[in-house]
Amino acid sequence: VADAGRDELLQVDAASGDVETIELEARPYSVTVGAGAVWVSSNSKGLQGALTRYDLADGSLQTTAVDHCMNDVLVMGTSVWASDYCNGEVHRFDLDSGEVATVSVGGSPNALAKADGLLWVATGTDVVRVDPDRQEVVGAPTVVGQGVEHLVAAGDTVFASSFSGVFRLGEGLPVRAP
């Protein structure tokens, strides 16, 4: 659990209810798990971002400062993807090489999901798809309305919530509000 009020990551033991507190260097925004670690995207008050890796095996903590506004974070294979609300981009952090790649998606990206082998990005009014291997936008954006803030994947279908409702998206599927 990210505690933005205290700049902490809380690890809660489901069986006992015990809580371990891990202090972070910047205000946490989003948390995900993958590739043997908990990943936290963070922003300072000056909108300088950070990507923090909490190793599940040894409990070590590694924070990397980045020059982006860090929003949602997602692990896909051997990469961590983060949305950059301020610059209309998503950033791919390659865990093997340490290289960072940037893909311009437009709008104000704030939510990520993985489905159908693609990275799905909510950009405020629409959802774009990014091919993670080629690191480029594929197809046309899917317009779902104002305030697209959350994405969740179920198999190869993505659900997007916006001010207009919840929409089902998927490759070759019509946009539908359930």
RODO-2510 file (C-alpha; in nm, 4 decimals, decimal comma):
residues 178
     n   res          X          Y          Z
     1     v     0,0000     0,0000     0,0000
     2     a     0,1337     0,3447    -0,0890
     3     d     0,0933     0,6110     0,1806
     4     a     0,1357     0,9431    -0,0021
     5     g     0,0761     1,1394     0,3183
     6     r     0,3897     0,9962     0,4779
     7     d     0,5999     0,9052     0,1703
     8     e     0,5911     0,5387     0,2710
     9     l     0,5267     0,1969     0,1260
    10     l     0,3396    -0,0317     0,3640
    11     q     0,3781    -0,4083     0,3389
    12     v     0,0808    -0,5781     0,5031
    13     d     0,0987    -0,9463     0,5963
    14     a    -0,2422    -1,0865     0,4957
    15     a    -0,2337    -1,3693     0,7506
    16     s    -0,1192    -1,1814     1,0609
    17     g    -0,2112    -0,8217     0,9781
    18     d     0,1426    -0,7109     1,0639
    19     v     0,2567    -0,3982     0,8802
    20     e     0,6128    -0,3206     0,7736
    21     t     0,6885     0,0417     0,6872
    22     i     0,9354     0,1232     0,4104
    23     e     1,0358     0,4895     0,3832
    24     l     1,0498     0,6324     0,0309
    25     e     1,2503     0,9271    -0,1030
    26     a     0,9525     1,0829    -0,2843
    27     r     0,5719     1,0903    -0,2657
    28     p     0,4332     0,7586    -0,4010
    29     y     0,1758     0,7701    -0,6783
    30     s     0,1235     0,4142    -0,8028
    31     v     0,2343     0,0638    -0,7032
    32     t     0,2606    -0,2616    -0,8987
    33     v     0,4257    -0,6005    -0,8515
    34     g     0,6319    -0,7956    -1,1046
    35     a     0,9786    -0,9215    -1,1947
    36     g     1,0500    -1,0131    -0,8302
    37     a     0,9859    -0,6649    -0,6942
    38     v     0,7346    -0,4038    -0,5895
    39     w     0,7611    -0,0973    -0,8148
    40     v     0,6551     0,2488    -0,7004
    41     s     0,6212     0,5569    -0,9171
    42     s     0,6736     0,8793    -0,7247
    43     n     0,6744     1,2544    -0,7713
    44     s     0,8226     1,5292    -0,5606
    45     k     0,6499     1,8646    -0,5216
    46     g     0,8602     2,0007    -0,8105
    47     l     0,7219     1,7203    -1,0350
    48     q     1,0593     1,5453    -1,0469
    49     g     0,9829     1,1763    -1,0676
    50     a     1,1349     0,8618    -0,9260
    51     l     1,1014     0,4906    -0,9895
    52     t     1,1612     0,2809    -0,6790
    53     r     1,2232    -0,0943    -0,6738
    54     y     1,1643    -0,2878    -0,3516
    55     d     1,3212    -0,6341    -0,3950
    56     l     1,0890    -0,9037    -0,2592
    57     a     1,3725    -1,1516    -0,1989
    58     d     1,6128    -0,9401     0,0061
    59     g     1,4143    -0,6266     0,0990
    60     s     1,6614    -0,3912    -0,0661
    61     l     1,5370    -0,0582    -0,1950
    62     q     1,6677     0,1141    -0,5080
    63     t     1,5377     0,4554    -0,6192
    64     t     1,6158     0,6025    -0,9601
    65     a     1,5412     0,9703    -1,0198
    66     v     1,3827     1,0439    -1,3580
    67     d     1,3082     1,3657    -1,5408
    68     h     0,9372     1,2903    -1,5812
    69     c     0,6067     1,3170    -1,3980
    70     m     0,5537     0,9593    -1,2896
    71     n     0,1962     0,8335    -1,2785
    72     d     0,0771     0,4757    -1,3253
    73     v     0,3385     0,1998    -1,3395
    74     l     0,3113    -0,1484    -1,4943
    75     v     0,5447    -0,4462    -1,5429
    76     m     0,5433    -0,6168    -1,8842
    77     g     0,7979    -0,8959    -1,9233
    78     t     1,1414    -0,7535    -1,8505
    79     s     1,0320    -0,3908    -1,8648
    80     v     0,8606    -0,1449    -1,6354
    81     w     0,6352     0,1089    -1,8085
    82     a     0,5304     0,4394    -1,6513
    83     s     0,2893     0,7051    -1,7702
    84     d     0,4115     1,0662    -1,7808
    85     y     0,1112     1,2935    -1,7292
    86     c     0,3046     1,6185    -1,7826
    87     n     0,4657     1,5343    -2,1170
    88     g     0,2088     1,3115    -2,2939
    89     e     0,4456     1,0133    -2,2943
    90     v     0,5011     0,6651    -2,1588
    91     h     0,8480     0,5505    -2,0585
    92     r     0,9865     0,1976    -2,0826
    93     f     1,2565     0,1024    -1,8334
    94     d     1,4368    -0,2083    -1,9615
    95     l     1,5336    -0,4183    -1,6577
    96     d     1,8078    -0,6088    -1,8428
    97     s     1,9948    -0,3221    -2,0091
    98     g     1,8896    -0,0281    -1,7930
    99     e     1,7933     0,1670    -2,1051
   100     v     1,4968     0,4034    -2,1013
   101     a     1,2788     0,4509    -2,4103
   102     t     1,0050     0,7111    -2,4556
   103     v     0,6875     0,6817    -2,6631
   104     s     0,4757     0,9918    -2,7288
   105     v     0,1054     0,9104    -2,6819
   106     g    -0,0393     1,2616    -2,6500
   107     g    -0,2924     1,3912    -2,4031
   108     s    -0,2345     1,3394    -2,0334
   109     p    -0,1559     0,9702    -1,9826
   110     n    -0,2483     0,8504    -1,6391
   111     a    -0,3463     0,4815    -1,6481
   112     l    -0,1907     0,1684    -1,7982
   113     a    -0,3063    -0,1873    -1,8669
   114     k    -0,1657    -0,4850    -2,0574
   115     a    -0,3852    -0,6923    -2,2852
   116     d    -0,3662    -0,8619    -2,6231
   117     g     0,0152    -0,8285    -2,6149
   118     l    -0,0117    -0,4479    -2,6083
   119     l     0,0263    -0,1670    -2,3575
   120     w    -0,3021     0,0262    -2,3288
   121     v    -0,2739     0,3889    -2,2174
   122     a    -0,5546     0,6193    -2,0962
   123     t    -0,4769     0,9739    -2,2108
   124     g    -0,7666     1,1714    -2,0638
   125     t    -1,0339     1,1377    -2,3339
   126     d    -0,9187     0,8294    -2,5196
   127     v    -0,7176     0,5101    -2,4991
   128     v    -0,4173     0,4388    -2,7223
   129     r    -0,2342     0,1126    -2,7744
   130     v     0,1456     0,0785    -2,7768
   131     d     0,3380    -0,2144    -2,9224
   132     p     0,5914    -0,2810    -2,6427
   133     d     0,8411    -0,4504    -2,8761
   134     r     0,8487    -0,1764    -3,1400
   135     q     0,7840     0,0953    -2,8799
   136     e     0,5323     0,2783    -3,0978
   137     v     0,1629     0,3610    -3,1009
   138     v    -0,0446     0,1205    -3,3116
   139     g    -0,3881     0,1853    -3,4596
   140     a    -0,6116     0,4814    -3,3982
   141     p    -0,7011     0,6046    -3,0477
   142     t    -1,0322     0,4829    -2,9058
   143     v    -1,2350     0,7798    -2,7845
   144     v    -1,4334     0,6968    -2,4717
   145     g    -1,5126     1,0416    -2,3302
   146     q    -1,3918     1,2894    -2,0719
   147     g    -1,1988     1,1837    -1,7660
   148     v    -1,0606     0,8416    -1,8547
   149     e    -0,8752     0,7688    -1,5328
   150     h    -0,8634     0,3929    -1,4806
   151     l    -0,7931     0,0891    -1,6959
   152     v    -0,8142    -0,2754    -1,5994
   153     a    -0,7522    -0,5789    -1,8183
   154     a    -0,9447    -0,9053    -1,8078
   155     g    -0,7843    -1,1406    -2,0573
   156     d    -0,7591    -0,9525    -2,3862
   157     t    -1,0341    -0,7055    -2,2984
   158     v    -0,9707    -0,3697    -2,1324
   159     f    -1,2267    -0,1824    -1,9256
   160     a    -1,1925     0,1963    -1,9093
   161     s    -1,3750     0,4108    -1,6556
   162     s    -1,4505     0,7714    -1,7391
   163     f    -1,6902     1,0467    -1,6370
   164     s    -1,9291     0,8974    -1,8975
   165     g    -1,9290     0,5431    -1,7562
   166     v    -1,7360     0,2187    -1,7869
   167     f    -1,6466     0,0969    -2,1357
   168     r    -1,5329    -0,2400    -2,2705
   169     l    -1,2472    -0,2157    -2,5205
   170     g    -1,0612    -0,4834    -2,7114
   171     e    -0,8914    -0,5480    -3,0416
   172     g    -1,1692    -0,5702    -3,3003
   173     l    -1,4455    -0,5051    -3,0445
   174     p    -1,6877    -0,2138    -3,0659
   175     v    -1,6697     0,0315    -2,7768
   176     r    -1,9459    -0,0681    -2,5365
   177     a    -2,0731     0,0604    -2,2071
   178     p    -2,1745    -0,2411    -1,9942
***
